Amino acid sequence: MIYTCTYLSPLGDILLAADEIGLTGLWFEGQKYFANTLPDERVSQETPILKEAKRWLDIYFSGKKPEFTPPLHPTGSEFRQQIWQILLQIPYGQTITYGEIARRLEEKQNTSHMSAQAVGGAVGHNEVSIIIPCHRVVGTNGSLTGYAGGIDKKIALLQMEHTDMSHFFVPKKGTAL
């Protein structure tokens, strides 16, 4: 069974979802791919896992680094799971490029090429945003692209983590990278 509840964040309402194992979803209301993996059958009930996720978010949105990770149980292909594991290793307040994630995956899989675009697709379909920190992934040229919650939220999250934003740029709508 999937359980859901809403978290009221400073950046807007967040829908949380969990099963008996861990958090299965964390979406900003109205974001791209909003709740697209949620089954029709679900119960609006705050479980211990959802309470733990809310506690994590309370700490995070207070401007501090949470010293724990709530139980996670995102669903996705083996490829996506590997990408999400790399995302979990990005330190608080730091960023990584799609290309660097591709290089780490090449190393892990002992292959000679990994598409940064394929990595971008997996990052973009991260169902547990913020906690699995896809907002910390940037373009090779320093562009703040590719956040399902919106670039404004990505910037706000990075600023909340006191990330040095001086070398980033935000492309205008319709600008090719």
HELIX and SHEET records of a PDB file:
HELIX    1   1 PRO A   48  PHE A   61  1                                  14    
HELIX    2   2 GLU A   78  LEU A   88  1                                  11    
HELIX    3   3 TYR A   98  GLN A  109  1                                  12    
HELIX    4   4 ALA A  116  GLY A  124  1                                   9    
HELIX    5   5 CYS A  134  ARG A  136  5                                   3    
HELIX    6   6 ILE A  151  MET A  160  1                                  10    
SHEET    1   A 4 LEU A  23  PHE A  28  0                                        
SHEET    2   A 4 GLY A  12  ALA A  18 -1                                        
SHEET    3   A 4 ILE A   2  SER A   9 -1                                        
SHEET    4   A 4 ARG A  42  SER A  44  1                                        
SHEET    1   B 2 ILE A  96  THR A  97  0                                        
SHEET    2   B 2 VAL A 137  VAL A 138  1                                        
END                                                                             
